Amino acid sequence: MSKIAADPTHPRYQSLLMRHRLEVAEQKGLLAGSALIAHGRGEAFDYLIGEQTIPSALQATRQALAYLSAAKRPVISLNGNVVALAGKEILTLAHHLRCPVEVNIFYRTPERMEALLSHLEEIKQHEQLDVTILGAEPDARIPGLEGPRANCVREGIFESDVILVPLEDGDRCEALVAMGKTVIVIDLNPLSRTAQMATVTIVDELTRVVNNMNNLFESIGQTSLSHTYDNQDIVQQALDHILSFFAS
Ligand code: PTJ
């Protein structure tokens, strides 16, 4: 790690740390070719929201945790960027929620699947977490999607009632909603189709969200579902926050 990235007092420490994690993951073969472009887009939006968890995002995070805690068959879907940026933290969340994770990637190759699954297995052993890691043997398909990205595991994504899919693409989000699932997404871009389509949209940076969820879980246990929660309004509040950045 470079000297600057290792210095927590550096004003861009978090951003440098995330970039470093991606560099390491790239060397291990965990990432898609366009992973860094996707991250760059996320960084641009994060800059506009002030690199902080805004109140509407915290509201969405609480609602998401309530859905996941109350679910009969919750699952967390993982892609290359998510494993690279928050592998340990997201396995800890799954451990708290007693739910499986499923590696389910957009740019699917056997080599990447193998690298991601063994990387997660290493974290699980090292941290002594009790989590089922799925994805190695897909045996079902998400209806309405073409190609390998429709592949999934029956006891994981396919039969889940509540699914957390950080950094999801619009088509898959739409297909999962069409299957009748409660779909929770984390996406810094409130304008993305994914953000517009999900049941709960958390417009915040992935690692902040997962840390917030773990902290909430460890401090208060479960959060309760809000019956007045309005996801369109939550997304609008994120957009308004970004617009206020330009007005200031
Ligand atoms: O590992 P794979 O093969 O599944 O591929 C993963 C990527 C992310 C490359 C793939 O899903 C992809 O191309 O994603 P998109 O369509 O570029 O969408 C990524 C979305 O995530 C964008 O809207 C970004 O703004 C957002 N984003 C990127 N980094 C973060 C983020 N949102 C929250 N936290 C981040 N750290």
Residues whose N, C-alpha, C, O or C-beta is under 5 A from the ligand:
A	BS01	PTJ	A32 S34 A35 A38 H39 R41 G42 N79 G80 N81 N104 I105 F106 Y107 L167 E168 D169 I186 D187 L188 N189 S192 D204 E205 L206
